[in-house]
Amino acid sequence: MEKELNISNNNIPITSSTVSIKIPQMIMIGSGGRNHGKTTLAKSIIQKFSNTVPIIGLKIISIDTTKGKCHRGVHGCGICTNINGDWELLEETKNDTNKDTSIMLYSGAKKVYLLKVLKEHFKDGITDFLNTIKNFNIYPNCLIVCESNTARLHIEPALFLFAKCRNSNILKPSAKQIIDYADMIIEDEGVNSLENLIITKDNNNINFQLQNL
């Protein structure tokens, strides 16, 4: 499998429809559940390729129409209940905490954002993110590494990687919806599988290769 991106304009080549938003600079990472290795995989990708191409990290939390209803079906962390408006885009500035966004920043991403968005305003939220990164000098020749399950229902990335535990057949509801979209399933934080992922940058071209599928 090989994909080539030609990024030579002043705008990220994004097309949108009622079905999906195409972002060919994005590697999206989903998972079967909590602690299945999604952030470990994002960290490994950023560490491996940040010297090849500038990377922007993104974590998306999609919130049910009823504000405050946790996408995991649990209570307590406050992320879903503490949202201002229909979406909220927050830049991560600390690289020394155990938050997923902080880990991505520490791993070598130039910028990292958390997008909290109500499901029915997903397109508005992702458009805000895309308009924000247009202001950076690394734009448009950058790679976006995104953590999210639900976002795969709205976004068509260059690659969609899915992390899961080998010994668990239990998938959270959002994982069941998107696992069939996966270009590669990586089990038990198998970061060695990234040996099959090659990213090169040549002038305005970013080339993806996913080998041995």
Number of C-alpha atoms within 10 A of each C-alpha: 10 10 13 16 16 16 19 13 11 10 13 19 15 12 11 13 9 7 10 16 20 17 20 23 26 22 21 27 27 29 28 25 20 13 14 21 24 25 24 18 23 27 23 18 21 27 16 16 17 18 11 15 18 19 28 24 29 28 23 20 24 23 26 15 13 11 15 16 15 19 15 12 7 8 13 8 9 10 14 21 15 12 17 10 10 17 23 17 20 14 14 19 12 14 17 10 10 9 13 22 27 20 22 30 24 18 18 23 26 17 19 28 22 20 21 25 27 24 20 14 14 23 21 14 21 21 11 15 18 14 11 11 17 14 10 11 9 15 18 20 23 24 24 22 25 25 26 20 26 21 26 23 14 18 20 22 21 18 22 21 20 27 28 26 20 11 8 10 9 12 16 15 14 20 21 13 14 19 22 11 15 17 15 20 18 23 18 13 19 15 17 10 15 16 10 12 16 14 17 14 16 10 10 14 14 21 16 20 15 18 13 7 7
